[in-house]
Amino acid sequence: MAKQNQYIPSVVFHPGETLAEKLAEMEMGPKEFALRTGKPEKTIIAILSGKSAITPDMAVQFETVTKIPANFWMNHQRSYDEFIAREKHKTVIDDAIAWAKQFPLNDMIKKGWLPPVGSIREKTMAILTFFGFSNHTGWEEYYFNQTLKLNFRISLAETNEPYAISAWLRKGELQAAELKANDYSEKSFKEALPGLKSLMATHPDDFFIQLQSICLRAGVKVVHTPCINKAPISGSTRWLNDTPLIQLTGRYKRNDSFWFTFFHEAGHIILHGKKDVFLEKVDYSDKDNQKEAEADEFAVKWTLTEEEEAEIIDAAPLSEEDIRAFAKQFNTHPGIIIGRLQHKKIIPYSLGQEYLEPVIFE
């Protein structure tokens, strides 16, 4: 899509028309002009009729005869060539309209992912620019056929909402590109985990800023990408070249779910290396359930271990003081304890809501 404030004329004439006007002014025919410029007459006629382009060599020769600078002819030819290319690209845009309609365009515009344009052609141009593809077939090759497996190693073709999911993933890539991280160090990331657990236990107002900063020092990029319509994702892990990216939605807006998802994604990075793309709460053909189970175990270890959970359950019934004492003892958050007990159906979801903290990113 054109840069903001860039002027694109609705029509540009071939420089041959300007040349014809100049020859008429000079009362010179194409045969004489060809002779004076040292070019074949058929070439000059082709230029005058708009069937051939003015080359740099011709522009210099034309300058000598017409006294019009060579850069004028070259700029004119370049503007015309761009105009023709854009006219041809309109067909590409028209062919992509049906594809573009598969995306939650209005929601993407509402969230500021796309510019606030009105027509479907403008929206189609915007979504192509968002993904960085000149045509929609390139998108299909990338997200469906895995043409560049080094960059994207799963196919979204068999997911329920491949278009919305791809948009959410792409937004994460764009956010990650704005972050500067150290070179990834598994040792540094592992050493950061206790501090991240303590951050989970206190869950300050600026928890995400601190989380992101700690991870960047270890070479891990963490971004918050809100859910969009038709993409019910909790989180994702993948490697962008040599840098791991954790992308989180905060979908359930409660701290127990957020932190479990974060440590689950961290588990994928430490346990499973660079070869896979992991999407949480999404079914896809390449999903490795064993690796998902291992990441769950990792998250349990860093939020509230099974042994700690058993000790809490054995102490039931629990008072508010008990829950907060256990949270302090195990360096976790009271909301993590309540969330685990709710998840295990030991207590109903209606109990313990006061221990849960909202997840607010802004």
N, C-alpha and C positions, 0 to 999 in steps of 0.2 A: 504494500500500500504506500502511496506517496507520503512524503514527510509533510508534517503540518505546515501550512502557509506556502507550500510549493505550488507555483502556478503551472497548471497543465492546460494548454490551449485546447479548445474543442476541435479545431482543425488546423493542420499545418500543410502548406502546399509544397510540392516538390521544388527543389532549387532550380530545376529546368525552366519553370515558369518565370522566375526572376531573370534567368539568363536570356530567355526569349524576349523579355521586355527590354533588357539592356541592348541586345543585338538590334532590336527595332529602333531604339534610340540612336544607336551608332550607325544605322542604315547599313548593316552588315548581315549577309546571309550565312547560313551554316557552312557552306562550302568554303567561303573565305575565312571564317572563324576557325575552321578545321585546319586550314593551311597555316594560319598565323600561330596557332597553338601547337602544331605538329601532331595533331590527333586525327585518326580516321574520321571521315565525314559521317560514316554510319554510327560511330560512337557519339558524336555530337548530336545527331538526330535522335538517338536513343535517349540521351539526357534531356533534350528539349521536349520529348514526348513523355517523360517521366518513367521510362522503362529501364534506365540505368542510373547508377549513382556516380557522384563526383568523387574521385579519389584524391588523396593529398597531392599526388603528382599533378593531377589535372588542375587542382585549386591554385597551385603555384603558377602554372602556365596561364590560367584564366586571369590571374592577378595582373600579369604583364600586359595582356591585351585589353582588359576591361577597366583597369585601374581600380578594381574593387579588391580589397585585401583577401589573401588566401584564407585567413581565419574566418572571414564572413561566409565563404562558400562551405568551409568545413563545418562551421556551427550550424548553418542552414541544413546541410545534409544530415548532420547528427540529430537535429531536432525532428527532421522528417522521418528518419529511421526509427527514432523513439516513438513518434506518433503512430507509425505503422505497427510497431511491435505492440503498443498498448491496444490498438484496435484489434489485433489478433488475439491478445490476451483476454479481451472481452468475451470471446467465445469460450475460452477456458473457464472464465468465471461463470458464464451461463451454464456450462456443463456441470459445474460444482454446486449449483444452488440446491439441488435435491439432497446432496451429501451434507451441505451446511445445515439444512433444516433438521438433521438428526441430533444436533447439539442443543443443549439448553441455553440458547443464545441470549435470551432476555435476562436470565439469571446471571450469566457471565457479564453482561453489560451492567447489570445492577451492582455487581461486586467490583466493577472497575477493571475487569480482565480484558474487556473489549471496549472500544470507544463507543460513545452514545450515538450511533448512527441509526437511521430509520429504515431505509429500503433493504430488501433481502439481498440485492446485489452488493450493497455496501457491507452488510453483515458477512456475506460470503468472502469478500476481499479481506475483511478484518480477521476472520477465523483462520484463513490461509496464512496471513501475516503472523498471527498468534503462534501457529505451529511452525512457521518458518518453511513452508512448502509453497512452491509456485503453482501446484495443481493438486487436486484431491487424490489422484492416483498415487502420488508420492506418499501421502498419509497412509493409504491402504497398504502399500508395500512395507512401510515402516511398522505400523501397529498390527497389521493382520498377517503379513507374510514374513515378518522378521528379516527383511533384507539386510539390515545392518545389525546382526546379532551381538556385535561387540557393544553396541549402545543400548539395545532393547531386546531382552532375551526371552520374552514371552509373547504369545499371540493373544490379542484381546478379542479375536473373532468369535469365540464361543462364550464370552461373558454376556450377561443380560444387557448391559448398557455400555458397550465399548466406546461410544462417542463421548459420553460424559466422563467416563473413567480416564480416557486419554487426555481430556481437557484438564482434569484435576492433576494428573501426573505432569503434564506440560507446565502448568502453573508452578508446580514445585521446582521444576528445572529452572524456570526463569527467576524464581526467588533465590534459589541456590547460587545462581550466577552472580548475584549481588553481594554475596558473602565471601569474605576472604578467610580461609582456614589455613592452619599450619599443615605440613605434610602429615598424612595419617600415620599414627603410631599405635599399634595394638597395645603395647606396654603402657603408653600414656592414657589410653582410653580405659584400660582395666584399672589403672591407678586412680582414675577420676570417678569410678563408680561409687566408692564409699561417700565421697562428697556429694554426689548426685542423690544418693539415698538420704543423706542428711537434709538436702534441699527438699526432697519429697516429704520428709518428716515435718518440716516447718511450713512448707508451702507459702512463702511470702507473696506479697502482691506482685512483685517483679520476678516471680519464679521462672517465667519463660526467658526473660532476658538473661538471667543467671545461667539457666540451663544451656541456652544457646552459646553463651560465652565460654563456659567450661568445655563444651564439646568442640568448639572451634579450636581451642588450644590443643586438643588431642587430635585434630584433623578430621573431625566429623561435623558435617553440616546438618543442622536441625532447622526445619521451617514449619510454620503453621500455615496450612492451606485450608480455609473453611470448606465444608462440604458444599457441593452444588447439587442441584436437582438431578435425580437419577443416578447419583454416585454415592451410595451409602458406605463409605470407606472410613475406617478408624485410623489407619496408618499405612505406611509403606516404607520399605527399605530397598535401596538399590545403590549401585556404585556408578558414579559419573566419572569415567576414566579411573583415576586412582583415589578418588575421594568418596567415602560413603555418605549417603544422604538419607536422613530420617525425615519423613514427611508426615505430619500429624494434623488431624482435624479437630481434636477435642470434641468429637461428635456428641458424647453424652453429657458434656458440660459439667462433669463432676471429677474431682481430683483422683478418686480411686481408679476410675477407668482410664484417665489420662496417663497416670504414672505406670499402670500395668502395661498399657500399650507402648509407652516409651521404652521400658525395660525389655519388653518383647522384641521390639525392633533392634535395640542394642544387642540383644542375644543373637539375632540373625547376623549382625556384623561380626561379632566375635567368634561365633560357632560355624558360620557357613560361607564365609569368604565372598568372592566377587562375582561368582557365576550366575547368581539367581536374582530375580526380581520378586519381592514378596509384597502381596496386597492383602491386608487384613480385612476380614468380613466380606471377601469377594471370592467366588468360586471361579476357577479358570483351569484350563486343561493341564497346565504344567505345575499345578500346585503340589507341593511335597508335604503331605500331612505329617510325616515323621519329623521333618524340620520345623513344622509349626508347633508340634508337641514339644520339641526340644526348646524352642524359643519361649513357650509357655512356662516350662520348668525353670528357665533362666529368670523370667519375670517373677515367678513365685519366690525364688531364692532372694531376689533383691527388694521385694516389697514386703512379704511376710511369709516366712518359711512354713512348711507343713508342720514341723515340730513346734514352732511358735504358735501356730494356729491351734494345734491340739492342746497345748498348755492353756490357751485362752478358753477353749471350749470346756475343758475340765474344771475351770474355775466358775462356771455358770451356776446360779444367775449372776449377771454382771451389773455392777452399779456404774454410774458415770465416772466415779473415781477409779474403778477397776480398769475401765477401758482406757482412760488417759494414762494410768500407771503402766499398763501393758505397752501402750504406744511409746512411752518414754523408755521403758526397759528394752524394747526391741528396735529402737530408733526408727520408728515408722509413724504414720499419722493415724489418729483415731478413725478417720474416714476410711483408711485402708482396711482396718480391722472390721468395721461395719460393712464395707463393701464385700469383703470375703465371706462374712457370715450370711449376708443376703444372697450372694452368688451360690453358696452351698445350701441355701434354703433352710438354714438353721434359724434365721429370723426372717420375718416378712419384709418386703421392701418398704413398707409403711413405717417401720421402726428405724430409729437411728439417723434420720435425715439431718438432724441438727449437727451431726459430727462431720458431715460431708462439706467440702469447700467447693465453691463454684470455680470453674476454669475460665478465667477472663484474660484475653491476650492483649487488649488495648487499653 
